[in-house]
């Protein structure tokens, strides 16, 4: 069977399985084992089975439960609420100040968790009711929370970048450092957009009334400022120890998880309920990611073993005679389309065996490409029909926010994300400068 037919068979079967509503890891693993048996015969199923045992040798995977635990502990213990209250008080005089504070909150939550789920839950349960009560435009703030929470998969410690590192065989630290500047640029573009819109139309984001601001004393302001420093201290100590080489990646994640526990204990919020909720959510998310990684290894081993990864290269380079940048643009467009129907992990499993070898052969940096991939995942998180954040917002939003409002809200933020992709493609050093500086010292 030709490479093209193998590729068509495996990926079309995978898409059909996913569209039937099967579990992602089950669909991927089934197609891998089925293709091995069909194309190699009896005993071939041992190949995907043996490939899955690579997980036992991936010591950095221990970071996943620890980072996820850290984020949920900070959220469940109410430390994130303190952060939002701090932004609420200090930015109340600015038009759209609470929406700007929400973006800053999402950046910090991203640096604590590495996922979009926690930021989305905090934004929808803590920030959204307060923004609506203050008279903010419901469409704008709905988009702010959805877009802001998506920063969790780009700003370190991004769990999605860890998965990309494992599948693409790239250093996790370099990918994290590569995501810092694009993540901050995107957050800054979000903030600029909100500020300009609220300046031109103050009704979208009114400032706090003067009488309410007068009631807030300076002692309360500084007390809230101290409360907001705790997450910065935890993140700074964790990343500082890692970047300077004092601790390994796994040890740094343990430092972060321990710091979150100590912060909750100091604030006297380390209750049995908080621990139970945090452990349950950590276990659920971690198991989901681990099963998907196992399935991805099975699928990749069969596809690579058949040599079918050459199919896309033959099609784009030999048959269509496209240039490197034309091929890259086609890849990014395919990410955006796939992201409308698949989640980020399923999309990574589908494109990694096809695109990453081609990216390297075209002379592009796989670290840079990983950041581009994650930004397209952010777009996938907030675009219908599959977007995770759309589902979460629909489930958690009050009745006055309709599905039409939710869909309308994401339009300008998708535009900003696409602009960020263009900026990163035109200026790749925005992504590569920080890793080069750190590893060149």
Buried (B, 14 or more C-beta within 10 A) or exposed (E): EEBBEBBBBBBEBBBEBBEEEEBBBEBBBBBBBBBBBBBBEEEBBEBBBEBBEBEEEEEBBBBBBBBBBBBBBBBBBBBBBBBBBBBBBBBBEBBBBBBBBBBBBBBBBBBBBBBBBBBBBBBBEBBBEBBBEBEBBBBBBBBBBBBBBBBBBBBBBBBBBBBBBBBBEBBBBBBBBBBBBBBBBBBEBBBEBBBEBBEEEEEBBBBBEEEEEEEBEEEEEEBBEEBBEBBEEBBEBBBEBBBEEEBBBBBBBBBBBBBBBEBBEEBEBBEEEBBEBBBEBBEEBBEBBBBBBBBBBBBBBBBEBBEBBBBBBEBBBEEEEBEBEEBBEEBBEBBBEBBEBBBBBBBBBBBBBBBBBBBEEBEBBBBBBBBBBBBBBBBBBBBEEBBBBBBBBBEBBEEEBBEEBBBBBBEBBBEBBBEBBEBBBEBBEBBBBBBBEEEEE
